[in-house]
Amino acid sequence: MARSGGRKLEQTDGLHIPTTRQKSGEDFDIIIGFLGFWAVLLFGVTVWLEVTGQPALIWALGLLLVCLGLWFMVRLRRKLPERRNRRQP
């Protein structure tokens, strides 16, 4: 075990892997996917209701809220580091 800048590091096959937990965008990716799914679903429902002439105001407001949440999460995601432990092809 080595020390670097006050952090503990493990040595594995010549690679130094920090043992402290680093914030990454993995959780944000899951939330963005969840909100994206609901945005597509709400968009489809809103368009269907508009085409058939039924009231769609509540569905459109729900779509607006989901889109605003999606936009906010994407902006937050850009500030975080890339995903960790990517698979090698």
C-alpha positions as CSV (number, residue, x, y, z in Angstrom):
1,M,0.0,0.0,0.0
2,A,1.4,3.4,-1.0
3,R,0.5,6.9,0.0
4,S,0.1,9.7,-2.5
5,G,-0.9,13.2,-1.5
6,G,-2.6,12.1,1.7
7,R,-4.7,9.4,0.0
8,K,-4.3,5.7,0.4
9,L,-3.6,3.8,-2.8
10,E,-3.7,0.1,-3.5
11,Q,-1.1,-1.3,-5.8
12,T,-2.5,-4.0,-8.2
13,D,-0.2,-5.3,-10.9
14,G,1.7,-2.0,-11.1
15,L,-1.5,0.1,-11.3
16,H,-2.5,2.5,-8.6
17,I,-6.2,2.5,-7.9
18,P,-7.5,5.1,-5.4
19,T,-9.6,3.5,-2.6
20,T,-11.6,6.7,-1.9
21,R,-15.0,6.9,-3.6
22,Q,-15.0,9.3,-6.5
23,K,-18.2,10.9,-7.7
24,S,-19.1,9.9,-11.2
25,G,-22.0,10.3,-13.5
26,E,-23.2,6.7,-13.4
27,D,-26.2,7.5,-11.1
28,F,-27.0,10.5,-13.3
29,D,-27.0,8.3,-16.4
30,I,-29.6,6.0,-14.8
31,I,-31.8,9.0,-13.9
32,I,-31.4,10.5,-17.3
33,G,-32.5,7.3,-19.0
34,F,-35.5,7.0,-16.7
35,L,-36.6,10.6,-17.4
36,G,-35.9,10.1,-21.2
37,F,-38.2,7.1,-21.2
38,W,-41.0,9.0,-19.6
39,A,-40.5,12.0,-21.8
40,V,-40.9,9.8,-24.9
41,L,-44.0,8.2,-23.4
42,L,-45.6,11.5,-22.4
43,F,-44.8,13.0,-25.8
44,G,-46.6,10.1,-27.5
45,V,-49.7,10.4,-25.2
46,T,-49.8,14.2,-25.7
47,V,-49.6,13.9,-29.5
48,W,-52.3,11.2,-29.5
49,L,-54.6,13.2,-27.3
50,E,-54.1,16.3,-29.5
51,V,-54.7,14.4,-32.7
52,T,-57.9,12.8,-31.4
53,G,-59.2,16.2,-30.0
54,Q,-59.2,15.2,-26.3
55,P,-57.9,17.5,-23.6
56,A,-54.1,17.2,-23.3
57,L,-53.2,20.1,-21.0
58,I,-52.3,18.0,-18.0
59,W,-50.3,15.6,-20.1
60,A,-48.5,18.5,-21.8
61,L,-47.6,20.0,-18.4
62,G,-46.3,16.7,-17.2
63,L,-44.2,16.5,-20.3
64,L,-42.9,20.0,-19.7
65,L,-41.9,19.0,-16.1
66,V,-40.1,15.8,-17.2
67,C,-38.3,17.7,-20.0
68,L,-37.1,20.4,-17.5
69,G,-35.9,17.7,-15.1
70,L,-34.1,15.9,-18.0
71,W,-32.4,19.2,-19.1
72,F,-31.4,19.9,-15.5
73,M,-29.9,16.4,-15.0
74,V,-28.0,16.6,-18.3
75,R,-26.5,19.9,-17.2
76,L,-25.4,18.4,-13.9
77,R,-24.0,15.3,-15.6
78,R,-21.7,17.4,-17.7
79,K,-19.9,18.6,-14.6
80,L,-19.0,15.1,-13.4
81,P,-16.2,12.9,-14.5
82,E,-16.7,10.1,-17.1
83,R,-18.0,6.7,-16.2
84,R,-15.6,4.3,-14.4
85,N,-14.7,0.7,-15.2
86,R,-15.6,0.7,-18.8
87,R,-15.6,-2.7,-20.5
88,Q,-12.7,-3.3,-22.9
89,P,-13.7,-4.6,-26.4
